């Protein structure tokens, strides 16, 4: 399977209205300072949509968002432009981008600790229905493509992979549940191209 247009969501503790309001100037600051490698263009506010996309930082190559799909808040990275390299490099790129964004938000003093990663889980989706659908065959293909890469990156840490959403209209995705809790700084080197295990 071709691993392109990957989406990674890192579930976080429920976000308060005050944290969401404080996020708006923080994310505008990312645009102004060019805080991420991708070109960031605008911020869309969907806080009024129940279980919706939340706050979406729209970029040319990728979007970043504080997503509330299926009633769970998370820091979400959505890669839109193709990424070169091996399948492992593409997966690493998406995972590291999501983790770096979550870490930057968790450490931002303006948010007063309002972004707290769950520590044991993440979701990986394929945002390209030409490559796979959210059916048994699509999930099996996605699992076959990413499970060996995750095993190498996690190097002995047990984990479970399960379909992220049973709705056939949803993006094909997998929910990764780790056997032990990790902080964001501990997970980042494991998913980078030169892991330093923690």
ChimeraX commands (.cxc) that place a marker at each C-alpha (Angstrom):
marker #1 position 0.00,0.00,0.00 radius 0.5
marker #1 position 1.12,3.53,-0.80 radius 0.5
marker #1 position 1.43,5.54,2.42 radius 0.5
marker #1 position 0.52,9.09,1.45 radius 0.5
marker #1 position -1.85,11.71,2.84 radius 0.5
marker #1 position -1.43,10.40,6.37 radius 0.5
marker #1 position -3.38,11.85,9.27 radius 0.5
marker #1 position -2.26,11.46,12.89 radius 0.5
marker #1 position -4.44,12.35,15.86 radius 0.5
marker #1 position -3.07,12.47,19.40 radius 0.5
marker #1 position -5.96,12.32,21.89 radius 0.5
marker #1 position -5.74,14.92,24.64 radius 0.5
marker #1 position -7.69,15.60,27.83 radius 0.5
marker #1 position -10.98,17.48,27.26 radius 0.5
marker #1 position -10.39,21.10,26.34 radius 0.5
marker #1 position -12.08,23.85,28.32 radius 0.5
marker #1 position -13.70,26.86,26.67 radius 0.5
marker #1 position -10.94,29.06,28.10 radius 0.5
marker #1 position -8.20,26.85,26.59 radius 0.5
marker #1 position -9.94,26.87,23.22 radius 0.5
marker #1 position -10.22,30.67,23.33 radius 0.5
marker #1 position -6.53,30.96,24.29 radius 0.5
marker #1 position -5.58,28.69,21.39 radius 0.5
marker #1 position -6.75,31.19,18.78 radius 0.5
marker #1 position -3.97,33.77,19.29 radius 0.5
marker #1 position -1.45,30.96,19.82 radius 0.5
marker #1 position -2.28,29.41,16.44 radius 0.5
marker #1 position -2.32,32.81,14.73 radius 0.5
marker #1 position 1.16,33.24,16.17 radius 0.5
marker #1 position 2.24,30.02,14.47 radius 0.5
marker #1 position 1.22,31.52,11.12 radius 0.5
marker #1 position 3.00,34.81,11.79 radius 0.5
marker #1 position 6.21,33.21,13.10 radius 0.5
marker #1 position 6.22,30.37,10.56 radius 0.5
marker #1 position 6.44,28.04,13.53 radius 0.5
marker #1 position 5.97,24.84,11.53 radius 0.5
marker #1 position 7.83,23.56,8.44 radius 0.5
marker #1 position 4.72,23.82,6.27 radius 0.5
marker #1 position 3.34,27.09,4.92 radius 0.5
marker #1 position 0.40,27.98,7.20 radius 0.5
marker #1 position -2.23,30.26,5.72 radius 0.5
marker #1 position -5.32,30.75,7.91 radius 0.5
marker #1 position -7.21,29.63,10.99 radius 0.5
marker #1 position -10.78,28.30,10.70 radius 0.5
marker #1 position -12.94,28.22,13.83 radius 0.5
marker #1 position -15.47,25.36,13.98 radius 0.5
marker #1 position -15.92,25.33,17.75 radius 0.5
marker #1 position -19.67,25.74,17.25 radius 0.5
marker #1 position -19.95,22.38,15.40 radius 0.5
marker #1 position -20.71,19.49,17.79 radius 0.5
marker #1 position -18.04,16.79,17.51 radius 0.5
marker #1 position -16.57,18.71,14.60 radius 0.5
marker #1 position -13.14,19.76,13.36 radius 0.5
marker #1 position -12.65,22.31,16.16 radius 0.5
marker #1 position -9.90,24.78,15.33 radius 0.5
marker #1 position -8.16,24.14,11.99 radius 0.5
marker #1 position -4.87,25.77,11.07 radius 0.5
marker #1 position -4.97,25.58,7.28 radius 0.5
marker #1 position -1.71,25.09,5.45 radius 0.5
marker #1 position -0.53,24.53,1.92 radius 0.5
marker #1 position 1.10,21.13,2.50 radius 0.5
marker #1 position -0.70,20.15,5.69 radius 0.5
marker #1 position -3.33,21.24,8.21 radius 0.5
marker #1 position -3.00,21.21,12.00 radius 0.5
marker #1 position -6.09,21.15,14.17 radius 0.5
marker #1 position -7.55,20.75,17.63 radius 0.5
marker #1 position -10.10,18.19,16.55 radius 0.5
marker #1 position -13.26,17.03,18.36 radius 0.5
marker #1 position -14.38,14.22,16.04 radius 0.5
marker #1 position -16.40,11.45,17.71 radius 0.5
marker #1 position -16.47,13.52,20.90 radius 0.5
marker #1 position -12.73,13.21,21.62 radius 0.5
marker #1 position -10.35,16.15,21.58 radius 0.5
marker #1 position -7.00,15.67,19.93 radius 0.5
marker #1 position -4.10,17.39,18.22 radius 0.5
marker #1 position -4.43,16.37,14.57 radius 0.5
marker #1 position -1.97,16.56,11.70 radius 0.5
marker #1 position -3.39,16.12,8.18 radius 0.5
marker #1 position -0.78,15.80,5.42 radius 0.5
marker #1 position -2.20,16.96,2.08 radius 0.5
marker #1 position 0.87,17.20,-0.16 radius 0.5
marker #1 position 2.82,14.07,-1.17 radius 0.5
marker #1 position 5.89,13.17,0.88 radius 0.5
marker #1 position 8.93,11.59,-0.74 radius 0.5
marker #1 position 10.96,8.78,0.78 radius 0.5
marker #1 position 10.31,5.27,2.02 radius 0.5
marker #1 position 7.04,4.22,3.70 radius 0.5
marker #1 position 8.85,4.40,7.05 radius 0.5
marker #1 position 10.04,7.93,6.33 radius 0.5
marker #1 position 6.51,9.02,5.38 radius 0.5
marker #1 position 5.00,7.53,8.52 radius 0.5
marker #1 position 7.76,9.07,10.62 radius 0.5
marker #1 position 7.15,12.48,9.04 radius 0.5
marker #1 position 3.44,12.46,9.97 radius 0.5
marker #1 position 3.98,11.10,13.48 radius 0.5
marker #1 position 6.79,13.51,14.30 radius 0.5
marker #1 position 4.82,16.48,12.93 radius 0.5
marker #1 position 1.84,15.64,15.14 radius 0.5
marker #1 position 4.01,15.00,18.20 radius 0.5
marker #1 position 6.01,18.21,17.76 radius 0.5
marker #1 position 2.83,20.24,17.41 radius 0.5
marker #1 position 1.30,18.65,20.50 radius 0.5
marker #1 position 4.49,19.20,22.47 radius 0.5
marker #1 position 4.66,22.88,21.44 radius 0.5
marker #1 position 1.05,23.40,22.52 radius 0.5
marker #1 position 1.51,21.53,25.80 radius 0.5
marker #1 position 4.51,23.73,26.65 radius 0.5
marker #1 position 2.95,27.05,25.59 radius 0.5
marker #1 position 2.56,29.25,28.70 radius 0.5
marker #1 position -0.48,31.00,27.20 radius 0.5
marker #1 position -2.38,27.70,27.42 radius 0.5
marker #1 position -1.50,27.13,31.09 radius 0.5
marker #1 position -1.15,23.37,30.74 radius 0.5
marker #1 position -4.52,23.01,29.02 radius 0.5
marker #1 position -3.17,20.57,26.42 radius 0.5
marker #1 position -2.43,17.21,28.06 radius 0.5
marker #1 position -1.64,14.16,25.91 radius 0.5
marker #1 position -3.38,10.94,26.94 radius 0.5
marker #1 position -0.02,9.13,27.03 radius 0.5
marker #1 position -1.03,5.74,25.62 radius 0.5
marker #1 position -2.77,6.16,22.31 radius 0.5
marker #1 position -2.89,7.74,18.90 radius 0.5
marker #1 position -4.79,7.33,15.65 radius 0.5
marker #1 position -3.39,7.00,12.13 radius 0.5
marker #1 position -5.59,7.51,9.06 radius 0.5
marker #1 position -5.15,7.46,5.31 radius 0.5
marker #1 position -6.84,10.55,3.85 radius 0.5
marker #1 position -6.99,9.25,0.29 radius 0.5
marker #1 position -9.87,6.98,-0.69 radius 0.5
marker #1 position -8.15,6.21,-3.99 radius 0.5
marker #1 position -5.59,4.27,-1.92 radius 0.5
marker #1 position -7.98,2.48,0.47 radius 0.5
marker #1 position -11.55,2.47,1.77 radius 0.5
marker #1 position -12.72,1.96,5.34 radius 0.5
marker #1 position -13.61,-1.68,4.83 radius 0.5
marker #1 position -12.00,-4.97,5.81 radius 0.5
marker #1 position -9.63,-4.94,2.83 radius 0.5
marker #1 position -8.61,-1.30,3.35 radius 0.5
marker #1 position -7.98,-1.77,7.08 radius 0.5
marker #1 position -6.00,-4.96,6.44 radius 0.5
marker #1 position -3.85,-3.18,3.85 radius 0.5
marker #1 position -3.24,-0.21,6.15 radius 0.5
marker #1 position -2.38,-2.52,9.05 radius 0.5
marker #1 position 0.00,-4.48,6.84 radius 0.5
marker #1 position 1.76,-1.28,5.79 radius 0.5
marker #1 position 2.20,0.36,9.18 radius 0.5
marker #1 position 2.34,-2.42,11.80 radius 0.5
marker #1 position 5.89,-3.59,10.91 radius 0.5
marker #1 position 7.07,0.02,10.91 radius 0.5
marker #1 position 5.50,0.64,14.32 radius 0.5
marker #1 position 7.08,-2.54,15.70 radius 0.5
marker #1 position 10.52,-1.35,14.62 radius 0.5
marker #1 position 9.96,2.15,15.99 radius 0.5
marker #1 position 8.50,1.00,19.31 radius 0.5
marker #1 position 11.22,-1.67,19.68 radius 0.5
marker #1 position 9.77,-4.05,22.24 radius 0.5
marker #1 position 6.91,-1.92,23.57 radius 0.5
marker #1 position 3.69,-3.91,23.25 radius 0.5
marker #1 position 0.76,-2.29,21.49 radius 0.5
marker #1 position -2.63,-3.07,20.00 radius 0.5
marker #1 position -4.02,-1.86,16.68 radius 0.5
marker #1 position -7.77,-1.73,16.07 radius 0.5
marker #1 position -9.94,-0.08,13.42 radius 0.5
marker #1 position -10.51,3.56,14.41 radius 0.5
marker #1 position -14.04,3.88,13.03 radius 0.5
marker #1 position -16.56,1.29,11.81 radius 0.5
marker #1 position -18.45,3.74,9.58 radius 0.5
marker #1 position -17.68,2.80,5.94 radius 0.5
marker #1 position -17.88,6.51,5.03 radius 0.5
marker #1 position -15.04,7.35,7.42 radius 0.5
marker #1 position -11.38,7.49,6.50 radius 0.5
marker #1 position -9.60,4.15,6.88 radius 0.5
marker #1 position -7.73,4.38,10.15 radius 0.5
marker #1 position -6.19,2.49,13.02 radius 0.5
marker #1 position -6.25,3.22,16.73 radius 0.5
marker #1 position -2.91,2.48,18.40 radius 0.5
marker #1 position -3.03,1.67,22.11 radius 0.5
marker #1 position 0.35,1.42,23.85 radius 0.5
marker #1 position 0.97,-1.02,26.68 radius 0.5
marker #1 position 2.57,1.69,28.78 radius 0.5
marker #1 position 2.23,5.43,29.13 radius 0.5
marker #1 position 4.59,7.81,27.36 radius 0.5
marker #1 position 5.18,11.52,27.58 radius 0.5
marker #1 position 5.42,13.46,24.32 radius 0.5
marker #1 position 9.21,14.00,24.72 radius 0.5
marker #1 position 9.65,10.23,25.21 radius 0.5
marker #1 position 7.58,9.28,22.16 radius 0.5
marker #1 position 9.17,11.78,19.78 radius 0.5
marker #1 position 12.60,10.13,19.50 radius 0.5
marker #1 position 11.00,6.72,19.03 radius 0.5
marker #1 position 9.17,7.92,15.93 radius 0.5
marker #1 position 11.96,10.08,14.53 radius 0.5
marker #1 position 14.27,8.63,11.90 radius 0.5
marker #1 position 17.07,8.26,14.47 radius 0.5
marker #1 position 15.29,6.92,17.57 radius 0.5
marker #1 position 16.86,7.32,20.99 radius 0.5
marker #1 position 14.76,5.00,23.14 radius 0.5
marker #1 position 13.25,6.20,26.39 radius 0.5
marker link #1:1,2 radius 0.2
marker link #1:2,3 radius 0.2
marker link #1:3,4 radius 0.2
marker link #1:4,5 radius 0.2
marker link #1:5,6 radius 0.2
marker link #1:6,7 radius 0.2
marker link #1:7,8 radius 0.2
marker link #1:8,9 radius 0.2
marker link #1:9,10 radius 0.2
marker link #1:10,11 radius 0.2
marker link #1:11,12 radius 0.2
marker link #1:12,13 radius 0.2
marker link #1:13,14 radius 0.2
marker link #1:14,15 radius 0.2
marker link #1:15,16 radius 0.2
marker link #1:16,17 radius 0.2
marker link #1:17,18 radius 0.2
marker link #1:18,19 radius 0.2
marker link #1:19,20 radius 0.2
marker link #1:20,21 radius 0.2
marker link #1:21,22 radius 0.2
marker link #1:22,23 radius 0.2
marker link #1:23,24 radius 0.2
marker link #1:24,25 radius 0.2
marker link #1:25,26 radius 0.2
marker link #1:26,27 radius 0.2
marker link #1:27,28 radius 0.2
marker link #1:28,29 radius 0.2
marker link #1:29,30 radius 0.2
marker link #1:30,31 radius 0.2
marker link #1:31,32 radius 0.2
marker link #1:32,33 radius 0.2
marker link #1:33,34 radius 0.2
marker link #1:34,35 radius 0.2
marker link #1:35,36 radius 0.2
marker link #1:36,37 radius 0.2
marker link #1:37,38 radius 0.2
marker link #1:38,39 radius 0.2
marker link #1:39,40 radius 0.2
marker link #1:40,41 radius 0.2
marker link #1:41,42 radius 0.2
marker link #1:42,43 radius 0.2
marker link #1:43,44 radius 0.2
marker link #1:44,45 radius 0.2
marker link #1:45,46 radius 0.2
marker link #1:46,47 radius 0.2
marker link #1:47,48 radius 0.2
marker link #1:48,49 radius 0.2
marker link #1:49,50 radius 0.2
marker link #1:50,51 radius 0.2
marker link #1:51,52 radius 0.2
marker link #1:52,53 radius 0.2
marker link #1:53,54 radius 0.2
marker link #1:54,55 radius 0.2
marker link #1:55,56 radius 0.2
marker link #1:56,57 radius 0.2
marker link #1:57,58 radius 0.2
marker link #1:58,59 radius 0.2
marker link #1:59,60 radius 0.2
marker link #1:60,61 radius 0.2
marker link #1:61,62 radius 0.2
marker link #1:62,63 radius 0.2
marker link #1:63,64 radius 0.2
marker link #1:64,65 radius 0.2
marker link #1:65,66 radius 0.2
marker link #1:66,67 radius 0.2
marker link #1:67,68 radius 0.2
marker link #1:68,69 radius 0.2
marker link #1:69,70 radius 0.2
marker link #1:70,71 radius 0.2
marker link #1:71,72 radius 0.2
marker link #1:72,73 radius 0.2
marker link #1:73,74 radius 0.2
marker link #1:74,75 radius 0.2
marker link #1:75,76 radius 0.2
marker link #1:76,77 radius 0.2
marker link #1:77,78 radius 0.2
marker link #1:78,79 radius 0.2
marker link #1:79,80 radius 0.2
marker link #1:80,81 radius 0.2
marker link #1:81,82 radius 0.2
marker link #1:82,83 radius 0.2
marker link #1:83,84 radius 0.2
marker link #1:84,85 radius 0.2
marker link #1:85,86 radius 0.2
marker link #1:86,87 radius 0.2
marker link #1:87,88 radius 0.2
marker link #1:88,89 radius 0.2
marker link #1:89,90 radius 0.2
marker link #1:90,91 radius 0.2
marker link #1:91,92 radius 0.2
marker link #1:92,93 radius 0.2
marker link #1:93,94 radius 0.2
marker link #1:94,95 radius 0.2
marker link #1:95,96 radius 0.2
marker link #1:96,97 radius 0.2
marker link #1:97,98 radius 0.2
marker link #1:98,99 radius 0.2
marker link #1:99,100 radius 0.2
marker link #1:100,101 radius 0.2
marker link #1:101,102 radius 0.2
marker link #1:102,103 radius 0.2
marker link #1:103,104 radius 0.2
marker link #1:104,105 radius 0.2
marker link #1:105,106 radius 0.2
marker link #1:106,107 radius 0.2
marker link #1:107,108 radius 0.2
marker link #1:108,109 radius 0.2
marker link #1:109,110 radius 0.2
marker link #1:110,111 radius 0.2
marker link #1:111,112 radius 0.2
marker link #1:112,113 radius 0.2
marker link #1:113,114 radius 0.2
marker link #1:114,115 radius 0.2
marker link #1:115,116 radius 0.2
marker link #1:116,117 radius 0.2
marker link #1:117,118 radius 0.2
marker link #1:118,119 radius 0.2
marker link #1:119,120 radius 0.2
marker link #1:120,121 radius 0.2
marker link #1:121,122 radius 0.2
marker link #1:122,123 radius 0.2
marker link #1:123,124 radius 0.2
marker link #1:124,125 radius 0.2
marker link #1:125,126 radius 0.2
marker link #1:126,127 radius 0.2
marker link #1:127,128 radius 0.2
marker link #1:128,129 radius 0.2
marker link #1:129,130 radius 0.2
marker link #1:130,131 radius 0.2
marker link #1:131,132 radius 0.2
marker link #1:132,133 radius 0.2
marker link #1:133,134 radius 0.2
marker link #1:134,135 radius 0.2
marker link #1:135,136 radius 0.2
marker link #1:136,137 radius 0.2
marker link #1:137,138 radius 0.2
marker link #1:138,139 radius 0.2
marker link #1:139,140 radius 0.2
marker link #1:140,141 radius 0.2
marker link #1:141,142 radius 0.2
marker link #1:142,143 radius 0.2
marker link #1:143,144 radius 0.2
marker link #1:144,145 radius 0.2
marker link #1:145,146 radius 0.2
marker link #1:146,147 radius 0.2
marker link #1:147,148 radius 0.2
marker link #1:148,149 radius 0.2
marker link #1:149,150 radius 0.2
marker link #1:150,151 radius 0.2
marker link #1:151,152 radius 0.2
marker link #1:152,153 radius 0.2
marker link #1:153,154 radius 0.2
marker link #1:154,155 radius 0.2
marker link #1:155,156 radius 0.2
marker link #1:156,157 radius 0.2
marker link #1:157,158 radius 0.2
marker link #1:158,159 radius 0.2
marker link #1:159,160 radius 0.2
marker link #1:160,161 radius 0.2
marker link #1:161,162 radius 0.2
marker link #1:162,163 radius 0.2
marker link #1:163,164 radius 0.2
marker link #1:164,165 radius 0.2
marker link #1:165,166 radius 0.2
marker link #1:166,167 radius 0.2
marker link #1:167,168 radius 0.2
marker link #1:168,169 radius 0.2
marker link #1:169,170 radius 0.2
marker link #1:170,171 radius 0.2
marker link #1:171,172 radius 0.2
marker link #1:172,173 radius 0.2
marker link #1:173,174 radius 0.2
marker link #1:174,175 radius 0.2
marker link #1:175,176 radius 0.2
marker link #1:176,177 radius 0.2
marker link #1:177,178 radius 0.2
marker link #1:178,179 radius 0.2
marker link #1:179,180 radius 0.2
marker link #1:180,181 radius 0.2
marker link #1:181,182 radius 0.2
marker link #1:182,183 radius 0.2
marker link #1:183,184 radius 0.2
marker link #1:184,185 radius 0.2
marker link #1:185,186 radius 0.2
marker link #1:186,187 radius 0.2
marker link #1:187,188 radius 0.2
marker link #1:188,189 radius 0.2
marker link #1:189,190 radius 0.2
marker link #1:190,191 radius 0.2
marker link #1:191,192 radius 0.2
marker link #1:192,193 radius 0.2
marker link #1:193,194 radius 0.2
marker link #1:194,195 radius 0.2
marker link #1:195,196 radius 0.2
marker link #1:196,197 radius 0.2
marker link #1:197,198 radius 0.2
view
